[in-house]
Amino acid sequence: MFFKKKNKINSKFQKDEFVSFHLNGDLKHGVIYNIKELSGEIYYDIKVGGEATWLAKDIREDKILKINN
């Protein structure tokens, strides 16, 4: 049996963390679903919405905000 070794990504945000980001001029809120690194840049897939969730794919790390209460 072979197991794929996971590469450690040094990201600013972690999986399942609640974040906000701008998309098409609107501020959206969601939970980080997946983290990936492509060409030295870190990208996130973010689950947005409540009842009818959708996935915002490939949001760059510098576009994400962490709102502190």
N, C-alpha and C positions, 0 to 999 in steps of 0.2 A: 504494500500500500504506500502511495506517495502523497505527501502533504505539501501544499504550496506554502512557502515561507512568506509571511506578511512583511512588507516593508514598512518601517516606522516612518510616518509622515509628521514632521515637526510643524503642526498647524496651530494657529491662534485660537481656534474654536474646536470643540470636541463633538463627537457624535451624540445625538439626543439633547443638544443644548438649544434653548430657545433664543432666536436671533431675529433681527429685522433687516430688511434690505430694500433698495429702490428698484422698481421694475416698471418700465413704461411711465415714469413720472409719478407713480404711486408708491407709498410706503407699505410693504407687505411684511407680515409676521409669520414665522414658521419654526420648524424643528429640523435640525441638521440630520439628514438621512444617510449621506455618504460623503466621504472625503477622498479626493484623488489629486495627484500631482502630475502635471503635464508640462514639459519643457521648462521646468523650474518654477512654474506658477502653481499655486494651490487653488483648486476649484471645489465647490460644494454643491451637492444636490440637496434641496431643501423642500420638505413637505409643508405645503401651505393649505390653510383652510381648516374647517371643523368637520362638518357633516359630509361635504363633497370635496375631499382633499385632492390636490393635484401636486405634481412634482416640478419644481423649478430647477432645471438642470444647468450645470456649468456656470454657477455664479462665482465670480472671482472674489478672493478673500478681501481685497481692498474695498469692495462694494457692500460688505456686511457690517452692520452696526450691532453693538451689544448695549441694550438699554438697561441701565441700573436703576432699581427702584429705591 
